């Protein structure tokens, strides 16, 4: 497989993951994703922002989230985010530290 084809396939797989999370599984909460998998929609938005920066494109955290979510993050939260239990919040602190803080 040539590099351009590989890049196009990887991009298509990313877009499919994004569509799955944003359209088909709005019910899955970010905190559950982070607690189970060590990443969530916000991580994907941050990775998008970081990739843009690698190409010389400045993008704020909010711009990266809007690009991934397809709407301002505040709008997504008001439409789809539910309250997390104290147990899930405690698990999240551990997951965030292990998967985000230590890698920064």
Biopython code that builds the backbone (N, CA, C, O; Angstrom):
import numpy as np
from Bio.PDB.StructureBuilder import StructureBuilder

atoms = [
    (1, "UNK", "N", (0.862, -1.169, 0.000)),
    (1, "UNK", "CA", (0.000, 0.000, 0.000)),
    (1, "UNK", "C", (0.910, 1.234, 0.000)),
    (1, "UNK", "O", (1.877, 1.301, 0.758)),
    (2, "UNK", "N", (0.595, 2.190, -0.842)),
    (2, "UNK", "CA", (1.395, 3.416, -0.875)),
    (2, "UNK", "C", (0.980, 4.342, 0.273)),
    (2, "UNK", "O", (-0.093, 4.180, 0.855)),
    (3, "UNK", "N", (1.842, 5.315, 0.589)),
    (3, "UNK", "CA", (1.613, 6.199, 1.732)),
    (3, "UNK", "C", (0.320, 7.002, 1.602)),
    (3, "UNK", "O", (-0.407, 7.158, 2.583)),
    (4, "UNK", "N", (0.029, 7.506, 0.426)),
    (4, "UNK", "CA", (-1.174, 8.323, 0.260)),
    (4, "UNK", "C", (-2.438, 7.500, 0.497)),
    (4, "UNK", "O", (-3.380, 7.981, 1.127)),
    (5, "UNK", "N", (-2.465, 6.290, 0.007)),
    (5, "UNK", "CA", (-3.617, 5.417, 0.237)),
    (5, "UNK", "C", (-3.760, 5.103, 1.727)),
    (5, "UNK", "O", (-4.868, 5.122, 2.262)),
    (6, "UNK", "N", (-2.646, 4.815, 2.392)),
    (6, "UNK", "CA", (-2.675, 4.540, 3.829)),
    (6, "UNK", "C", (-3.228, 5.739, 4.595)),
    (6, "UNK", "O", (-4.061, 5.575, 5.486)),
    (7, "UNK", "N", (-2.771, 6.936, 4.253)),
    (7, "UNK", "CA", (-3.259, 8.156, 4.909)),
    (7, "UNK", "C", (-4.759, 8.321, 4.688)),
    (7, "UNK", "O", (-5.486, 8.666, 5.620)),
    (8, "UNK", "N", (-5.226, 8.079, 3.473)),
    (8, "UNK", "CA", (-6.656, 8.213, 3.176)),
    (8, "UNK", "C", (-7.482, 7.194, 3.939)),
    (8, "UNK", "O", (-8.577, 7.507, 4.404)),
    (9, "UNK", "N", (-6.970, 5.979, 4.073)),
    (9, "UNK", "CA", (-7.683, 4.936, 4.820)),
    (9, "UNK", "C", (-7.707, 5.283, 6.309)),
    (9, "UNK", "O", (-8.740, 5.131, 6.961)),
    (10, "UNK", "N", (-6.580, 5.748, 6.850)),
    (10, "UNK", "CA", (-6.541, 6.152, 8.251)),
    (10, "UNK", "C", (-7.506, 7.307, 8.515)),
    (10, "UNK", "O", (-8.200, 7.315, 9.531)),
    (11, "UNK", "N", (-7.551, 8.273, 7.611)),
    (11, "UNK", "CA", (-8.469, 9.411, 7.760)),
    (11, "UNK", "C", (-9.919, 8.945, 7.713)),
    (11, "UNK", "O", (-10.754, 9.432, 8.475)),
    (12, "UNK", "N", (-10.218, 8.012, 6.828)),
    (12, "UNK", "CA", (-11.584, 7.495, 6.730)),
    (12, "UNK", "C", (-11.967, 6.747, 8.006)),
    (12, "UNK", "O", (-13.102, 6.855, 8.472)),
    (13, "UNK", "N", (-11.031, 5.992, 8.570)),
    (13, "UNK", "CA", (-11.304, 5.275, 9.817)),
    (13, "UNK", "C", (-11.539, 6.265, 10.962)),
    (13, "UNK", "O", (-12.424, 6.051, 11.791)),
    (14, "UNK", "N", (-10.758, 7.344, 11.013)),
    (14, "UNK", "CA", (-10.959, 8.371, 12.034)),
    (14, "UNK", "C", (-12.335, 9.015, 11.875)),
    (14, "UNK", "O", (-13.054, 9.193, 12.858)),
    (15, "UNK", "N", (-12.701, 9.363, 10.649)),
    (15, "UNK", "CA", (-14.014, 9.981, 10.430)),
    (15, "UNK", "C", (-15.133, 9.031, 10.821)),
    (15, "UNK", "O", (-16.163, 9.472, 11.332)),
    (16, "UNK", "N", (-14.955, 7.756, 10.596)),
    (16, "UNK", "CA", (-15.976, 6.766, 10.984)),
    (16, "UNK", "C", (-16.089, 6.668, 12.497)),
    (16, "UNK", "O", (-17.195, 6.585, 13.030)),
    (17, "UNK", "N", (-14.958, 6.677, 13.196)),
    (17, "UNK", "CA", (-14.974, 6.682, 14.652)),
    (17, "UNK", "C", (-15.670, 7.934, 15.162)),
    (17, "UNK", "O", (-16.496, 7.860, 16.071)),
    (18, "UNK", "N", (-15.346, 9.063, 14.592)),
    (18, "UNK", "CA", (-15.973, 10.322, 14.998)),
    (18, "UNK", "C", (-17.487, 10.258, 14.787)),
    (18, "UNK", "O", (-18.253, 10.624, 15.679)),
    (19, "UNK", "N", (-17.913, 9.805, 13.634)),
    (19, "UNK", "CA", (-19.355, 9.710, 13.348)),
    (19, "UNK", "C", (-20.043, 8.746, 14.321)),
    (19, "UNK", "O", (-21.145, 9.015, 14.800)),
    (20, "UNK", "N", (-19.387, 7.638, 14.601)),
    (20, "UNK", "CA", (-19.949, 6.664, 15.548)),
    (20, "UNK", "C", (-20.169, 7.312, 16.912)),
    (20, "UNK", "O", (-21.235, 7.163, 17.509)),
    (21, "UNK", "N", (-19.160, 8.032, 17.402)),
    (21, "UNK", "CA", (-19.268, 8.650, 18.724)),
    (21, "UNK", "C", (-20.208, 9.837, 18.751)),
    (21, "UNK", "O", (-20.869, 10.078, 19.761)),
    (22, "UNK", "N", (-20.279, 10.585, 17.660)),
    (22, "UNK", "CA", (-21.053, 11.825, 17.663)),
    (22, "UNK", "C", (-22.496, 11.635, 17.216)),
    (22, "UNK", "O", (-23.366, 12.426, 17.581)),
    (23, "UNK", "N", (-22.757, 10.604, 16.438)),
    (23, "UNK", "CA", (-24.109, 10.414, 15.909)),
    (23, "UNK", "C", (-24.784, 9.147, 16.430)),
    (23, "UNK", "O", (-25.964, 9.168, 16.780)),
    (24, "UNK", "N", (-24.044, 8.062, 16.480)),
    (24, "UNK", "CA", (-24.652, 6.778, 16.804)),
    (24, "UNK", "C", (-24.607, 6.439, 18.297)),
    (24, "UNK", "O", (-25.445, 5.676, 18.778)),
    (25, "UNK", "N", (-23.646, 6.990, 19.031)),
    (25, "UNK", "CA", (-23.505, 6.645, 20.453)),
    (25, "UNK", "C", (-23.392, 7.892, 21.326)),
    (25, "UNK", "O", (-22.490, 8.007, 22.156)),
    (26, "UNK", "N", (-24.310, 8.809, 21.125)),
    (26, "UNK", "CA", (-24.363, 10.004, 21.966)),
    (26, "UNK", "C", (-24.614, 9.634, 23.422)),
    (26, "UNK", "O", (-24.300, 10.403, 24.330)),
    (27, "UNK", "N", (-25.184, 8.450, 23.636)),
    (27, "UNK", "CA", (-25.500, 7.997, 24.986)),
    (27, "UNK", "C", (-24.265, 7.613, 25.793)),
    (27, "UNK", "O", (-24.310, 7.600, 27.023)),
    (28, "UNK", "N", (-23.181, 7.305, 25.126)),
    (28, "UNK", "CA", (-21.959, 6.921, 25.824)),
    (28, "UNK", "C", (-21.299, 8.185, 26.360)),
    (28, "UNK", "O", (-20.956, 9.094, 25.603)),
    (29, "UNK", "N", (-21.129, 8.225, 27.657)),
    (29, "UNK", "CA", (-20.569, 9.407, 28.311)),
    (29, "UNK", "C", (-19.043, 9.406, 28.223)),
    (29, "UNK", "O", (-18.407, 8.353, 28.260)),
    (30, "UNK", "N", (-18.470, 10.605, 28.107)),
    (30, "UNK", "CA", (-17.017, 10.741, 28.077)),
    (30, "UNK", "C", (-16.367, 10.119, 29.305)),
    (30, "UNK", "O", (-15.327, 9.470, 29.198)),
    (31, "UNK", "N", (-16.971, 10.314, 30.463)),
    (31, "UNK", "CA", (-16.377, 9.786, 31.694)),
    (31, "UNK", "C", (-16.307, 8.261, 31.640)),
    (31, "UNK", "O", (-15.347, 7.669, 32.132)),
    (32, "UNK", "N", (-17.310, 7.625, 31.051)),
    (32, "UNK", "CA", (-17.290, 6.163, 30.919)),
    (32, "UNK", "C", (-16.193, 5.727, 29.957)),
    (32, "UNK", "O", (-15.494, 4.745, 30.207)),
    (33, "UNK", "N", (-16.045, 6.457, 28.858)),
    (33, "UNK", "CA", (-14.979, 6.134, 27.899)),
    (33, "UNK", "C", (-13.609, 6.268, 28.558)),
    (33, "UNK", "O", (-12.758, 5.391, 28.412)),
    (34, "UNK", "N", (-13.400, 7.358, 29.277)),
    (34, "UNK", "CA", (-12.111, 7.586, 29.924)),
    (34, "UNK", "C", (-11.843, 6.512, 30.970)),
    (34, "UNK", "O", (-10.737, 5.978, 31.057)),
    (35, "UNK", "N", (-12.852, 6.205, 31.753)),
    (35, "UNK", "CA", (-12.664, 5.208, 32.808)),
    (35, "UNK", "C", (-12.378, 3.819, 32.246)),
    (35, "UNK", "O", (-11.617, 3.057, 32.843)),
    (36, "UNK", "N", (-12.977, 3.483, 31.110)),
    (36, "UNK", "CA", (-12.793, 2.146, 30.540)),
    (36, "UNK", "C", (-11.628, 2.059, 29.548)),
    (36, "UNK", "O", (-10.910, 1.060, 29.516)),
    (37, "UNK", "N", (-11.447, 3.099, 28.748)),
    (37, "UNK", "CA", (-10.479, 3.008, 27.658)),
    (37, "UNK", "C", (-9.280, 3.949, 27.793)),
    (37, "UNK", "O", (-8.292, 3.805, 27.073)),
    (38, "UNK", "N", (-9.367, 4.908, 28.712)),
    (38, "UNK", "CA", (-8.257, 5.826, 28.883)),
    (38, "UNK", "C", (-8.248, 6.985, 27.901)),
    (38, "UNK", "O", (-7.267, 7.725, 27.822)),
    (39, "UNK", "N", (-9.328, 7.149, 27.155)),
    (39, "UNK", "CA", (-9.491, 8.301, 26.266)),
    (39, "UNK", "C", (-10.977, 8.550, 26.069)),
    (39, "UNK", "O", (-11.810, 7.683, 26.329)),
    (40, "UNK", "N", (-11.292, 9.763, 25.599)),
    (40, "UNK", "CA", (-12.688, 10.117, 25.360)),
    (40, "UNK", "C", (-12.764, 11.083, 24.175)),
    (40, "UNK", "O", (-11.765, 11.328, 23.500)),
    (41, "UNK", "N", (-13.925, 11.612, 23.937)),
    (41, "UNK", "CA", (-14.103, 12.560, 22.838)),
    (41, "UNK", "C", (-13.194, 13.776, 23.003)),
    (41, "UNK", "O", (-12.647, 14.284, 22.024)),
    (42, "UNK", "N", (-13.036, 14.242, 24.244)),
    (42, "UNK", "CA", (-12.171, 15.396, 24.475)),
    (42, "UNK", "C", (-10.722, 15.080, 24.130)),
    (42, "UNK", "O", (-10.008, 15.943, 23.619)),
    (43, "UNK", "N", (-10.282, 13.868, 24.400)),
    (43, "UNK", "CA", (-8.933, 13.457, 24.013)),
    (43, "UNK", "C", (-8.796, 13.482, 22.489)),
    (43, "UNK", "O", (-7.804, 13.982, 21.958)),
    (44, "UNK", "N", (-9.786, 12.947, 21.797)),
    (44, "UNK", "CA", (-9.743, 12.956, 20.337)),
    (44, "UNK", "C", (-9.706, 14.377, 19.801)),
    (44, "UNK", "O", (-8.995, 14.659, 18.837)),
    (45, "UNK", "N", (-10.465, 15.273, 20.418)),
    (45, "UNK", "CA", (-10.448, 16.681, 20.012)),
    (45, "UNK", "C", (-9.074, 17.295, 20.269)),
    (45, "UNK", "O", (-8.581, 18.080, 19.459)),
    (46, "UNK", "N", (-8.455, 16.940, 21.394)),
    (46, "UNK", "CA", (-7.112, 17.447, 21.710)),
    (46, "UNK", "C", (-6.093, 16.891, 20.724)),
    (46, "UNK", "O", (-5.206, 17.620, 20.281)),
    (47, "UNK", "N", (-6.203, 15.627, 20.378)),
    (47, "UNK", "CA", (-5.287, 15.048, 19.401)),
    (47, "UNK", "C", (-5.448, 15.718, 18.040)),
    (47, "UNK", "O", (-4.468, 15.910, 17.320)),
    (48, "UNK", "N", (-6.673, 16.071, 17.690)),
    (48, "UNK", "CA", (-6.957, 16.817, 16.454)),
    (48, "UNK", "C", (-6.253, 18.169, 16.512)),
    (48, "UNK", "O", (-5.597, 18.576, 15.553)),
    (49, "UNK", "N", (-6.392, 18.859, 17.639)),
    (49, "UNK", "CA", (-5.762, 20.160, 17.844)),
    (49, "UNK", "C", (-4.235, 20.027, 17.747)),
    (49, "UNK", "O", (-3.586, 20.852, 17.105)),
    (50, "UNK", "N", (-3.669, 19.015, 18.368)),
    (50, "UNK", "CA", (-2.222, 18.797, 18.327)),
    (50, "UNK", "C", (-1.743, 18.495, 16.907)),
    (50, "UNK", "O", (-0.682, 18.964, 16.497)),
    (51, "UNK", "N", (-2.515, 17.722, 16.165)),
    (51, "UNK", "CA", (-2.148, 17.424, 14.779)),
    (51, "UNK", "C", (-2.179, 18.691, 13.928)),
    (51, "UNK", "O", (-1.325, 18.884, 13.063)),
    (52, "UNK", "N", (-3.158, 19.545, 14.175)),
    (52, "UNK", "CA", (-3.223, 20.823, 13.458)),
    (52, "UNK", "C", (-1.978, 21.652, 13.761)),
    (52, "UNK", "O", (-1.382, 22.239, 12.858)),
    (53, "UNK", "N", (-1.587, 21.696, 15.034)),
    (53, "UNK", "CA", (-0.401, 22.467, 15.432)),
    (53, "UNK", "C", (0.851, 21.934, 14.743)),
    (53, "UNK", "O", (1.723, 22.712, 14.357)),
    (54, "UNK", "N", (0.947, 20.619, 14.585)),
    (54, "UNK", "CA", (2.091, 20.024, 13.888)),
    (54, "UNK", "C", (2.165, 20.473, 12.431)),
    (54, "UNK", "O", (3.222, 20.409, 11.804)),
    (55, "UNK", "N", (1.043, 20.922, 11.909)),
    (55, "UNK", "CA", (0.996, 21.431, 10.527)),
    (55, "UNK", "C", (0.974, 22.956, 10.490)),
    (55, "UNK", "O", (0.655, 23.552, 9.461)),
    (56, "UNK", "N", (1.311, 23.583, 11.610)),
    (56, "UNK", "CA", (1.399, 25.038, 11.659)),
    (56, "UNK", "C", (0.064, 25.746, 11.758)),
    (56, "UNK", "O", (-0.021, 26.948, 11.508)),
    (57, "UNK", "N", (-0.972, 25.021, 12.117)),
    (57, "UNK", "CA", (-2.309, 25.610, 12.234)),
    (57, "UNK", "C", (-2.610, 25.803, 13.713)),
    (57, "UNK", "O", (-2.717, 24.835, 14.466)),
    (58, "UNK", "N", (-2.746, 27.053, 14.119)),
    (58, "UNK", "CA", (-3.076, 27.329, 15.513)),
    (58, "UNK", "C", (-4.560, 27.110, 15.733)),
    (58, "UNK", "O", (-5.400, 27.570, 14.960)),
    (59, "UNK", "N", (-4.859, 26.399, 16.805)),
    (59, "UNK", "CA", (-6.240, 26.070, 17.111)),
    (59, "UNK", "C", (-6.377, 26.043, 18.628)),
    (59, "UNK", "O", (-5.610, 25.365, 19.312)),
    (60, "UNK", "N", (-7.336, 26.767, 19.146)),
    (60, "UNK", "CA", (-7.563, 26.752, 20.594)),
    (60, "UNK", "C", (-8.199, 25.424, 21.005)),
    (60, "UNK", "O", (-8.666, 24.654, 20.166)),
    (61, "UNK", "N", (-8.206, 25.179, 22.300)),
    (61, "UNK", "CA", (-8.867, 23.987, 22.837)),
    (61, "UNK", "C", (-10.335, 23.974, 22.424)),
    (61, "UNK", "O", (-10.864, 22.944, 22.007)),
    (62, "UNK", "N", (-10.994, 25.142, 22.545)),
    (62, "UNK", "CA", (-12.408, 25.231, 22.155)),
    (62, "UNK", "C", (-12.598, 24.991, 20.666)),
    (62, "UNK", "O", (-13.563, 24.342, 20.263)),
    (63, "UNK", "N", (-11.686, 25.509, 19.843)),
    (63, "UNK", "CA", (-11.779, 25.293, 18.389)),
    (63, "UNK", "C", (-11.599, 23.813, 18.051)),
    (63, "UNK", "O", (-12.301, 23.281, 17.191)),
    (64, "UNK", "N", (-10.666, 23.156, 18.724)),
    (64, "UNK", "CA", (-10.451, 21.726, 18.498)),
    (64, "UNK", "C", (-11.672, 20.908, 18.877)),
    (64, "UNK", "O", (-12.060, 19.980, 18.168)),
    (65, "UNK", "N", (-12.271, 21.265, 20.001)),
    (65, "UNK", "CA", (-13.474, 20.546, 20.422)),
    (65, "UNK", "C", (-14.629, 20.792, 19.459)),
    (65, "UNK", "O", (-15.362, 19.865, 19.116)),
    (66, "UNK", "N", (-14.791, 22.024, 19.026)),
    (66, "UNK", "CA", (-15.874, 22.304, 18.085)),
    (66, "UNK", "C", (-15.658, 21.574, 16.761)),
    (66, "UNK", "O", (-16.615, 21.099, 16.150)),
    (67, "UNK", "N", (-14.408, 21.485, 16.318)),
    (67, "UNK", "CA", (-14.115, 20.748, 15.082)),
    (67, "UNK", "C", (-14.479, 19.278, 15.234)),
    (67, "UNK", "O", (-15.010, 18.672, 14.304)),
    (68, "UNK", "N", (-14.198, 18.696, 16.408)),
    (68, "UNK", "CA", (-14.506, 17.277, 16.607)),
    (68, "UNK", "C", (-15.984, 17.053, 16.894)),
    (68, "UNK", "O", (-16.604, 16.164, 16.310)),
    (69, "UNK", "N", (-16.548, 17.852, 17.785)),
    (69, "UNK", "CA", (-17.937, 17.670, 18.201)),
    (69, "UNK", "C", (-18.940, 18.142, 17.147)),
    (69, "UNK", "O", (-20.088, 17.698, 17.133)),
    (70, "UNK", "N", (-18.500, 19.047, 16.261)),
    (70, "UNK", "CA", (-19.412, 19.584, 15.259)),
    (70, "UNK", "C", (-20.326, 20.666, 15.822)),
    (70, "UNK", "O", (-21.289, 21.076, 15.174)),
    (71, "UNK", "N", (-20.021, 21.119, 17.018)),
    (71, "UNK", "CA", (-20.788, 22.163, 17.705)),
    (71, "UNK", "C", (-19.941, 22.613, 18.889)),
    (71, "UNK", "O", (-19.005, 21.914, 19.278)),
    (72, "UNK", "N", (-20.252, 23.757, 19.461)),
    (72, "UNK", "CA", (-19.525, 24.150, 20.675)),
    (72, "UNK", "C", (-19.689, 23.081, 21.761)),
    (72, "UNK", "O", (-20.754, 22.482, 21.908)),
    (73, "UNK", "N", (-18.623, 22.861, 22.508)),
    (73, "UNK", "CA", (-18.643, 21.838, 23.550)),
    (73, "UNK", "C", (-19.752, 22.102, 24.562)),
    (73, "UNK", "O", (-20.391, 21.168, 25.045)),
    (74, "UNK", "N", (-19.979, 23.370, 24.882)),
    (74, "UNK", "CA", (-21.039, 23.706, 25.845)),
    (74, "UNK", "C", (-22.403, 23.231, 25.345)),
    (74, "UNK", "O", (-23.238, 22.795, 26.138)),
    (75, "UNK", "N", (-22.628, 23.313, 24.047)),
    (75, "UNK", "CA", (-23.892, 22.836, 23.470)),
    (75, "UNK", "C", (-23.990, 21.313, 23.590)),
    (75, "UNK", "O", (-25.036, 20.786, 23.967)),
    (76, "UNK", "N", (-22.893, 20.602, 23.267)),
    (76, "UNK", "CA", (-22.872, 19.144, 23.406)),
    (76, "UNK", "C", (-23.197, 18.748, 24.845)),
    (76, "UNK", "O", (-24.030, 17.876, 25.089)),
    (77, "UNK", "N", (-22.526, 19.402, 25.790)),
    (77, "UNK", "CA", (-22.740, 19.072, 27.198)),
    (77, "UNK", "C", (-24.196, 19.264, 27.597)),
    (77, "UNK", "O", (-24.771, 18.414, 28.277)),
    (78, "UNK", "N", (-24.789, 20.367, 27.182)),
    (78, "UNK", "CA", (-26.177, 20.623, 27.589)),
    (78, "UNK", "C", (-27.155, 19.644, 26.954)),
    (78, "UNK", "O", (-28.194, 19.336, 27.539)),
    (79, "UNK", "N", (-26.831, 19.155, 25.765)),
    (79, "UNK", "CA", (-27.728, 18.220, 25.077)),
    (79, "UNK", "C", (-27.542, 16.772, 25.523)),
    (79, "UNK", "O", (-28.520, 16.035, 25.645)),
    (80, "UNK", "N", (-26.290, 16.354, 25.767)),
    (80, "UNK", "CA", (-26.023, 14.925, 25.894)),
    (80, "UNK", "C", (-25.324, 14.476, 27.173)),
    (80, "UNK", "O", (-25.381, 13.295, 27.514)),
    (81, "UNK", "N", (-24.672, 15.381, 27.884)),
    (81, "UNK", "CA", (-23.926, 14.949, 29.060)),
    (81, "UNK", "C", (-24.843, 14.809, 30.265)),
    (81, "UNK", "O", (-25.678, 15.674, 30.532)),
    (82, "UNK", "N", (-24.678, 13.718, 30.981)),
    (82, "UNK", "CA", (-25.454, 13.477, 32.194)),
    (82, "UNK", "C", (-24.536, 13.603, 33.414)),
    (82, "UNK", "O", (-23.312, 13.598, 33.284)),
    (83, "UNK", "N", (-25.132, 13.715, 34.575)),
    (83, "UNK", "CA", (-24.351, 13.801, 35.804)),
    (83, "UNK", "C", (-23.696, 12.453, 36.092)),
    (83, "UNK", "O", (-24.294, 11.394, 35.901)),
    (84, "UNK", "N", (-22.465, 12.525, 36.553)),
    (84, "UNK", "CA", (-21.720, 11.313, 36.889)),
    (84, "UNK", "C", (-21.769, 11.092, 38.394)),
    (84, "UNK", "O", (-21.753, 12.041, 39.178)),
    (85, "UNK", "N", (-21.829, 9.846, 38.774)),
    (85, "UNK", "CA", (-21.839, 9.499, 40.195)),
    (85, "UNK", "C", (-20.479, 9.840, 40.816)),
    (85, "UNK", "O", (-19.486, 10.027, 40.113)),
    (86, "UNK", "N", (-20.462, 9.914, 42.124)),
    (86, "UNK", "CA", (-19.204, 10.170, 42.840)),
    (86, "UNK", "C", (-18.190, 9.070, 42.555)),
    (86, "UNK", "O", (-16.991, 9.334, 42.457)),
    (87, "UNK", "N", (-18.672, 7.835, 42.421)),
    (87, "UNK", "CA", (-17.788, 6.706, 42.114)),
    (87, "UNK", "C", (-17.135, 6.887, 40.743)),
    (87, "UNK", "O", (-15.927, 6.700, 40.603)),
    (88, "UNK", "N", (-17.925, 7.250, 39.736)),
    (88, "UNK", "CA", (-17.370, 7.471, 38.394)),
    (88, "UNK", "C", (-16.399, 8.642, 38.388)),
    (88, "UNK", "O", (-15.380, 8.593, 37.699)),
    (89, "UNK", "N", (-16.696, 9.687, 39.141)),
    (89, "UNK", "CA", (-15.803, 10.836, 39.213)),
    (89, "UNK", "C", (-14.464, 10.451, 39.844)),
    (89, "UNK", "O", (-13.414, 10.916, 39.402)),
    (90, "UNK", "N", (-14.497, 9.610, 40.866)),
    (90, "UNK", "CA", (-13.264, 9.142, 41.500)),
    (90, "UNK", "C", (-12.450, 8.288, 40.529)),
    (90, "UNK", "O", (-11.230, 8.428, 40.449)),
    (91, "UNK", "N", (-13.124, 7.404, 39.793)),
    (91, "UNK", "CA", (-12.450, 6.577, 38.788)),
    (91, "UNK", "C", (-11.827, 7.465, 37.709)),
    (91, "UNK", "O", (-10.724, 7.200, 37.230)),
    (92, "UNK", "N", (-12.547, 8.514, 37.339)),
    (92, "UNK", "CA", (-12.068, 9.434, 36.309)),
    (92, "UNK", "C", (-10.764, 10.118, 36.740)),
    (92, "UNK", "O", (-9.840, 10.257, 35.939)),
    (93, "UNK", "N", (-10.693, 10.539, 37.989)),
    (93, "UNK", "CA", (-9.469, 11.198, 38.469)),
    (93, "UNK", "C", (-8.260, 10.285, 38.274)),
    (93, "UNK", "O", (-7.197, 10.742, 37.854)),
    (94, "UNK", "N", (-8.418, 9.015, 38.572)),
    (94, "UNK", "CA", (-7.338, 8.045, 38.397)),
    (94, "UNK", "C", (-7.030, 7.869, 36.912)),
    (94, "UNK", "O", (-5.868, 7.921, 36.511)),
    (95, "UNK", "N", (-8.059, 7.662, 36.099)),
    (95, "UNK", "CA", (-7.867, 7.453, 34.660)),
    (95, "UNK", "C", (-7.229, 8.670, 34.004)),
    (95, "UNK", "O", (-6.340, 8.529, 33.165)),
    (96, "UNK", "N", (-7.675, 9.857, 34.379)),
    (96, "UNK", "CA", (-7.126, 11.078, 33.802)),
    (96, "UNK", "C", (-5.654, 11.209, 34.164)),
    (96, "UNK", "O", (-4.829, 11.543, 33.313)),
    (97, "UNK", "N", (-5.327, 10.950, 35.413)),
    (97, "UNK", "CA", (-3.934, 11.036, 35.845)),
    (97, "UNK", "C", (-3.068, 10.035, 35.090)),
    (97, "UNK", "O", (-1.972, 10.368, 34.639)),
    (98, "UNK", "N", (-3.562, 8.814, 34.955)),
    (98, "UNK", "CA", (-2.781, 7.765, 34.282)),
    (98, "UNK", "C", (-2.648, 7.990, 32.784)),
    (98, "UNK", "O", (-1.616, 7.657, 32.201)),
    (99, "UNK", "N", (-3.674, 8.550, 32.152)),
    (99, "UNK", "CA", (-3.699, 8.614, 30.693)),
    (99, "UNK", "C", (-3.447, 9.991, 30.104)),
    (99, "UNK", "O", (-3.096, 10.101, 28.929)),
    (100, "UNK", "N", (-3.616, 11.032, 30.887)),
    (100, "UNK", "CA", (-3.449, 12.383, 30.349)),
    (100, "UNK", "C", (-2.332, 13.125, 31.081)),
    (100, "UNK", "O", (-1.378, 13.588, 30.456)),
    (101, "UNK", "N", (-2.449, 13.234, 32.379)),
    (101, "UNK", "CA", (-1.480, 14.023, 33.153)),
    (101, "UNK", "C", (-0.069, 13.490, 33.017)),
    (101, "UNK", "O", (0.859, 14.261, 32.771)),
    (102, "UNK", "N", (0.112, 12.195, 33.169)),
    (102, "UNK", "CA", (1.449, 11.600, 33.116)),
    (102, "UNK", "C", (2.057, 11.671, 31.717)),
    (102, "UNK", "O", (3.278, 11.601, 31.581)),
    (103, "UNK", "N", (1.241, 11.806, 30.681)),
    (103, "UNK", "CA", (1.745, 11.835, 29.311)),
    (103, "UNK", "C", (2.011, 13.245, 28.826)),
    (103, "UNK", "O", (2.638, 13.431, 27.783)),
    (104, "UNK", "N", (1.549, 14.233, 29.560)),
    (104, "UNK", "CA", (1.733, 15.635, 29.143)),
    (104, "UNK", "C", (3.147, 16.094, 29.372)),
    (104, "UNK", "O", (3.479, 17.242, 29.079)),
]
sb = StructureBuilder()
sb.init_structure("model")
sb.init_model(0)
sb.init_chain("A")
sb.init_seg("    ")
for serial, (resi, resn, name, xyz) in enumerate(atoms, 1):
    if name == "N":
        sb.init_residue(resn, " ", resi, " ")
    sb.init_atom(name, np.array(xyz, "f"), 0.0, 1.0, " ", f" {name:<3s}", serial, name[0])
structure = sb.get_structure()
